[in-house]
Amino acid sequence: MSNKSKKRKKKIIYNICMIVLICIFVGSGIYLGAYFWQTKRSEDKVDDLKKLIDYDSDVSGSNNDSETFDASAIDAVRETEYVTIDGVEVQKKFSELYTKNHDFMGWLTIDGTDIDYPVMQSLDDEEYYLHRDFDKTYSYPGTLFIDTSSDVKSPSDNILIYGHHMQSGKMFGKLEDYADKDYYENHRYIFFDTIYGDGTYEVIAAFYSKIYDKDYDGFKYYQFFDAYDKEQFDYYVSNCKSLTAYDISTTAEYGDKLISLSTCAYHTTNGRFVVVAKKIN
């Protein structure tokens, strides 16, 4: 092969490589642009949904402010207004949201974080809201959603809530911050107000785990919803606390109601990060 042919071949290869690199660069830019556009669009929709909550009808006196919240000053009796929508008694403050979408189960808030979202449950398709927004249209960030084995109305011992670990920090993107004890101490309370009633929860555990193979017979946090007895409840709580990297003195006892927040983590294949809290009000 002549030098001229070699040069021509090198130039062709060079041009092909440049085209490939340009395509990758443009493709990455389009992907990132779409990602942040989807995230912004999702957050804007959430802001619009917040405006539909009728806080004036919430006569319980609850205050979702972790800086002023006093766990020792919880009222034993809380009055809540309800309305009946298609045969379901729903908190009046959530009536407009529930009317728009009967999959709406409540609102989850952790003060001082970006976690301030509606929570959905589709009994026909557990992962329906994995990549859908409140209006059921496609959305990469999706919406927080509840495992179909969890009962919100007659609360199961554990309500398991899933959310995306968004790199932007939205949805459950900051949940993994609970791996740090200082973060936990500043965000000990979780507020989960459902269509059936309000709830304040205190964190009792925060740990890394994973989705295991079917034949694995060890602890699987994602399989606990109702305890057959005290032993099974204690088994769940003790495992959650033993996996927590730091000591949390607050614990839960048989009869307490729990929520477990779960998101993806990248410390291992099929990794998960989980925050467990018990209802105190």
Buried (B, 14 or more C-beta within 10 A) or exposed (E): EEEEEEEEEEEEEEEEEEEEEEEEEEEEEEEEEEBEEBBEBBBEBBEEBBEBBBEEBBEBEBEBEBEEBEEEEEEEEBEBBBBEBEEEEBBBBBBBBBBEBBBBBBBBBBBEBBBBBBBBBBEEEBEBBBBBBBEBEEBBBBBBBBBBBBBBEEBBBBBBBBBBBBEBBBBBBBBBBBBEBEBBEBBBBBBBBBBBBBBBBBBBBBBBBBBBEEEEEEBBBBEBBEBEEEEBBBBBBEBBBEBBEEEBEBBBEEEBBBBBBBBBBEEEEEBBBBBBBBBBB
